[in-house]
Amino acid sequence: MKVEYVNSSLKKLAESYDKLLVKFKDKKIVQWILSRIRHFDISDNLLEFTINQPNCRMHPLKWHMKWQIAIDAVNKTCPIRIVFINNNWEDITKDMFNKQKRKTVTAIKIISIWNYHQ
């Protein structure tokens, strides 16, 4: 899958173990974030990603973050999320659990990596 970033500073953060460690202060979380991003890179589409990463709990966001999708960095109890949009110009958030729709997503844009409790 083609992975883009909303800006260059987020790209630098997502590609740097040290910068992620400074931001999140937990080696386990940083390793999981890097693993999730690597799996985005090696997957052909979003369906393949969710098959290979079943515990990522992919879910659409609401309110002002409508049309954005979030995955857990580690698991449901970890407050760190990777937020992205479909870069194929189709809104899949209303029909996310349709496997054929997820199969059409071959490019994403990562919007943020953040702790939603802060």
PyRosetta script that sets phi, psi and omega in degrees:
from pyrosetta import init, pose_from_sequence

init()
pose = pose_from_sequence("MKVEYVNSSLKKLAESYDKLLVKFKDKKIVQWILSRIRHFDISDNLLEFTINQPNCRMHPLKWHMKWQIAIDAVNKTCPIRIVFINNNWEDITKDMFNKQKRKTVTAIKIISIWNYHQ")
pose.set_psi(1, 144.7)
pose.set_omega(1, 177.9)
pose.set_phi(2, -84.2)
pose.set_psi(2, 125.9)
pose.set_omega(2, -178.6)
pose.set_phi(3, -114.2)
pose.set_psi(3, 123.5)
pose.set_omega(3, 174.9)
pose.set_phi(4, -118.4)
pose.set_psi(4, 167.8)
pose.set_omega(4, -179.8)
pose.set_phi(5, -125.2)
pose.set_psi(5, 152.8)
pose.set_omega(5, -177.4)
pose.set_phi(6, -66.4)
pose.set_psi(6, -29.1)
pose.set_omega(6, 175.9)
pose.set_phi(7, -155.1)
pose.set_psi(7, 169.5)
pose.set_omega(7, -175.7)
pose.set_phi(8, -70.0)
pose.set_psi(8, -30.3)
pose.set_omega(8, 180.0)
pose.set_phi(9, -69.1)
pose.set_psi(9, -36.2)
pose.set_omega(9, 175.8)
pose.set_phi(10, -67.9)
pose.set_psi(10, -37.7)
pose.set_omega(10, 177.3)
pose.set_phi(11, -62.6)
pose.set_psi(11, -44.3)
pose.set_omega(11, 178.3)
pose.set_phi(12, -62.7)
pose.set_psi(12, -40.2)
pose.set_omega(12, 178.0)
pose.set_phi(13, -63.5)
pose.set_psi(13, -47.3)
pose.set_omega(13, -176.2)
pose.set_phi(14, -68.0)
pose.set_psi(14, -22.0)
pose.set_omega(14, -178.1)
pose.set_phi(15, -99.7)
pose.set_psi(15, 2.0)
pose.set_omega(15, -175.6)
pose.set_phi(16, -121.3)
pose.set_psi(16, 115.8)
pose.set_omega(16, 176.6)
pose.set_phi(17, -59.0)
pose.set_psi(17, -45.2)
pose.set_omega(17, -176.7)
pose.set_phi(18, -63.9)
pose.set_psi(18, -42.8)
pose.set_omega(18, -179.7)
pose.set_phi(19, -67.4)
pose.set_psi(19, -39.1)
pose.set_omega(19, 176.2)
pose.set_phi(20, -65.0)
pose.set_psi(20, -38.4)
pose.set_omega(20, 179.3)
pose.set_phi(21, -65.0)
pose.set_psi(21, -38.5)
pose.set_omega(21, 177.1)
pose.set_phi(22, -64.6)
pose.set_psi(22, -40.8)
pose.set_omega(22, -177.1)
pose.set_phi(23, -73.3)
pose.set_psi(23, -45.0)
pose.set_omega(23, -173.1)
pose.set_phi(24, -103.6)
pose.set_psi(24, -15.7)
pose.set_omega(24, 172.7)
pose.set_phi(25, 58.0)
pose.set_psi(25, 28.1)
pose.set_omega(25, 178.9)
pose.set_phi(26, -145.5)
pose.set_psi(26, 116.5)
pose.set_omega(26, -176.0)
pose.set_phi(27, -60.9)
pose.set_psi(27, -39.3)
pose.set_omega(27, -178.8)
pose.set_phi(28, -62.5)
pose.set_psi(28, -45.7)
pose.set_omega(28, 179.6)
pose.set_phi(29, -63.6)
pose.set_psi(29, -42.2)
pose.set_omega(29, 179.3)
pose.set_phi(30, -62.2)
pose.set_psi(30, -42.8)
pose.set_omega(30, 178.6)
pose.set_phi(31, -63.5)
pose.set_psi(31, -40.1)
pose.set_omega(31, 177.8)
pose.set_phi(32, -66.0)
pose.set_psi(32, -41.5)
pose.set_omega(32, 178.5)
pose.set_phi(33, -60.1)
pose.set_psi(33, -47.8)
pose.set_omega(33, 179.7)
pose.set_phi(34, -63.2)
pose.set_psi(34, -37.2)
pose.set_omega(34, 177.7)
pose.set_phi(35, -64.5)
pose.set_psi(35, -44.5)
pose.set_omega(35, 178.7)
pose.set_phi(36, -60.7)
pose.set_psi(36, -44.5)
pose.set_omega(36, -178.9)
pose.set_phi(37, -65.8)
pose.set_psi(37, -39.5)
pose.set_omega(37, 176.4)
pose.set_phi(38, -61.8)
pose.set_psi(38, -39.9)
pose.set_omega(38, 178.2)
pose.set_phi(39, -68.1)
pose.set_psi(39, -32.4)
pose.set_omega(39, 171.5)
pose.set_phi(40, -59.5)
pose.set_psi(40, -45.3)
pose.set_omega(40, -177.9)
pose.set_phi(41, -62.6)
pose.set_psi(41, -42.6)
pose.set_omega(41, -173.5)
pose.set_phi(42, -86.8)
pose.set_psi(42, -12.8)
pose.set_omega(42, 178.3)
pose.set_phi(43, -81.0)
pose.set_psi(43, 145.5)
pose.set_omega(43, 177.8)
pose.set_phi(44, -77.0)
pose.set_psi(44, -31.5)
pose.set_omega(44, -178.9)
pose.set_phi(45, -155.0)
pose.set_psi(45, 177.1)
pose.set_omega(45, -175.9)
pose.set_phi(46, -68.6)
pose.set_psi(46, -31.9)
pose.set_omega(46, 177.1)
pose.set_phi(47, -63.8)
pose.set_psi(47, -45.7)
pose.set_omega(47, 178.0)
pose.set_phi(48, -61.6)
pose.set_psi(48, -38.9)
pose.set_omega(48, 177.6)
pose.set_phi(49, -60.6)
pose.set_psi(49, -46.6)
pose.set_omega(49, -177.9)
pose.set_phi(50, -69.5)
pose.set_psi(50, -27.1)
pose.set_omega(50, 175.3)
pose.set_phi(51, -70.7)
pose.set_psi(51, -41.8)
pose.set_omega(51, -179.5)
pose.set_phi(52, -78.0)
pose.set_psi(52, -22.3)
pose.set_omega(52, -179.0)
pose.set_phi(53, -125.0)
pose.set_psi(53, 67.5)
pose.set_omega(53, -173.2)
pose.set_phi(54, -67.4)
pose.set_psi(54, -22.7)
pose.set_omega(54, -177.8)
pose.set_phi(55, -93.8)
pose.set_psi(55, 15.2)
pose.set_omega(55, -178.2)
pose.set_phi(56, -79.2)
pose.set_psi(56, -14.1)
pose.set_omega(56, 178.5)
pose.set_phi(57, 49.8)
pose.set_psi(57, 61.8)
pose.set_omega(57, 179.0)
pose.set_phi(58, -68.7)
pose.set_psi(58, 131.7)
pose.set_omega(58, -178.7)
pose.set_phi(59, -151.6)
pose.set_psi(59, 146.3)
pose.set_omega(59, 177.2)
pose.set_phi(60, -75.9)
pose.set_psi(60, 149.8)
pose.set_omega(60, 178.5)
pose.set_phi(61, -97.5)
pose.set_psi(61, 166.9)
pose.set_omega(61, -175.5)
pose.set_phi(62, -124.5)
pose.set_psi(62, -178.4)
pose.set_omega(62, 177.2)
pose.set_phi(63, 59.0)
pose.set_psi(63, -125.0)
pose.set_omega(63, -176.2)
pose.set_phi(64, -74.5)
pose.set_psi(64, -8.4)
pose.set_omega(64, 179.0)
pose.set_phi(65, -105.3)
pose.set_psi(65, 22.4)
pose.set_omega(65, 179.5)
pose.set_phi(66, -56.7)
pose.set_psi(66, 144.1)
pose.set_omega(66, -177.1)
pose.set_phi(67, 78.3)
pose.set_psi(67, 3.1)
pose.set_omega(67, 176.4)
pose.set_phi(68, -104.0)
pose.set_psi(68, 152.4)
pose.set_omega(68, -178.1)
pose.set_phi(69, -122.3)
pose.set_psi(69, 140.9)
pose.set_omega(69, 179.5)
pose.set_phi(70, -122.3)
pose.set_psi(70, 148.3)
pose.set_omega(70, 170.4)
pose.set_phi(71, -128.0)
pose.set_psi(71, 153.3)
pose.set_omega(71, 176.9)
pose.set_phi(72, -75.5)
pose.set_psi(72, 139.9)
pose.set_omega(72, 176.3)
pose.set_phi(73, -67.9)
pose.set_psi(73, -41.1)
pose.set_omega(73, -178.6)
pose.set_phi(74, -119.8)
pose.set_psi(74, -67.0)
pose.set_omega(74, 179.1)
pose.set_phi(75, -157.4)
pose.set_psi(75, -173.3)
pose.set_omega(75, -174.4)
pose.set_phi(76, -61.8)
pose.set_psi(76, -30.0)
pose.set_omega(76, -177.6)
pose.set_phi(77, -82.8)
pose.set_psi(77, -12.1)
pose.set_omega(77, 179.1)
pose.set_phi(78, -86.5)
pose.set_psi(78, 128.4)
pose.set_omega(78, -176.6)
pose.set_phi(79, -79.6)
pose.set_psi(79, -0.2)
pose.set_omega(79, -178.1)
pose.set_phi(80, -84.9)
pose.set_psi(80, 130.6)
pose.set_omega(80, 179.8)
pose.set_phi(81, -124.8)
pose.set_psi(81, 148.5)
pose.set_omega(81, 168.9)
pose.set_phi(82, -107.3)
pose.set_psi(82, 119.6)
pose.set_omega(82, -175.9)
pose.set_phi(83, -109.1)
pose.set_psi(83, 133.6)
pose.set_omega(83, -178.2)
pose.set_phi(84, -146.7)
pose.set_psi(84, 168.6)
pose.set_omega(84, 174.2)
pose.set_phi(85, -124.9)
pose.set_psi(85, 158.0)
pose.set_omega(85, 174.2)
pose.set_phi(86, -72.5)
pose.set_psi(86, 124.8)
pose.set_omega(86, -178.6)
pose.set_phi(87, -95.8)
pose.set_psi(87, 9.5)
pose.set_omega(87, 176.0)
pose.set_phi(88, -92.0)
pose.set_psi(88, 9.7)
pose.set_omega(88, 174.3)
pose.set_phi(89, 65.5)
pose.set_psi(89, 32.7)
pose.set_omega(89, 174.5)
pose.set_phi(90, -131.3)
pose.set_psi(90, 134.3)
pose.set_omega(90, 178.3)
pose.set_phi(91, -81.2)
pose.set_psi(91, 111.9)
pose.set_omega(91, 178.6)
pose.set_phi(92, -103.3)
pose.set_psi(92, 1.0)
pose.set_omega(92, -174.1)
pose.set_phi(93, -66.7)
pose.set_psi(93, -27.3)
pose.set_omega(93, -180.0)
pose.set_phi(94, -79.9)
pose.set_psi(94, -20.4)
pose.set_omega(94, -178.2)
pose.set_phi(95, -132.2)
pose.set_psi(95, 46.8)
pose.set_omega(95, -172.7)
pose.set_phi(96, -66.0)
pose.set_psi(96, -27.9)
pose.set_omega(96, -174.3)
pose.set_phi(97, -89.6)
pose.set_psi(97, 4.2)
pose.set_omega(97, 173.9)
pose.set_phi(98, -80.6)
pose.set_psi(98, 113.2)
pose.set_omega(98, -175.4)
pose.set_phi(99, -62.6)
pose.set_psi(99, -32.8)
pose.set_omega(99, 179.7)
pose.set_phi(100, -67.2)
pose.set_psi(100, -35.0)
pose.set_omega(100, 176.6)
pose.set_phi(101, -66.4)
pose.set_psi(101, -44.8)
pose.set_omega(101, -179.5)
pose.set_phi(102, -65.0)
pose.set_psi(102, -28.1)
pose.set_omega(102, 179.3)
pose.set_phi(103, -69.2)
pose.set_psi(103, -25.1)
pose.set_omega(103, -178.3)
pose.set_phi(104, -80.9)
pose.set_psi(104, -13.6)
pose.set_omega(104, -178.1)
pose.set_phi(105, -83.3)
pose.set_psi(105, 107.0)
pose.set_omega(105, -178.6)
pose.set_phi(106, -116.3)
pose.set_psi(106, 0.3)
pose.set_omega(106, 178.2)
pose.set_phi(107, -147.0)
pose.set_psi(107, 135.5)
pose.set_omega(107, 177.7)
pose.set_phi(108, -131.0)
pose.set_psi(108, 161.4)
pose.set_omega(108, 173.9)
pose.set_phi(109, -125.4)
pose.set_psi(109, 118.3)
pose.set_omega(109, 179.2)
pose.set_phi(110, -77.4)
pose.set_psi(110, 123.9)
pose.set_omega(110, -177.1)
pose.set_phi(111, -90.8)
pose.set_psi(111, -41.7)
pose.set_omega(111, -178.4)
pose.set_phi(112, -162.9)
pose.set_psi(112, 158.6)
pose.set_omega(112, 170.8)
pose.set_phi(113, -127.2)
pose.set_psi(113, 110.6)
pose.set_omega(113, -170.1)
pose.set_phi(114, -150.5)
pose.set_psi(114, 162.3)
pose.set_omega(114, 174.8)
pose.set_phi(115, -96.1)
pose.set_psi(115, 112.0)
pose.set_omega(115, -174.4)
pose.set_phi(116, -73.4)
pose.set_psi(116, -5.1)
pose.set_omega(116, 175.8)
pose.set_phi(117, -83.8)
pose.set_psi(117, -14.9)
pose.set_omega(117, -176.9)
pose.set_phi(118, -98.9)
pose.dump_pdb("model.pdb")
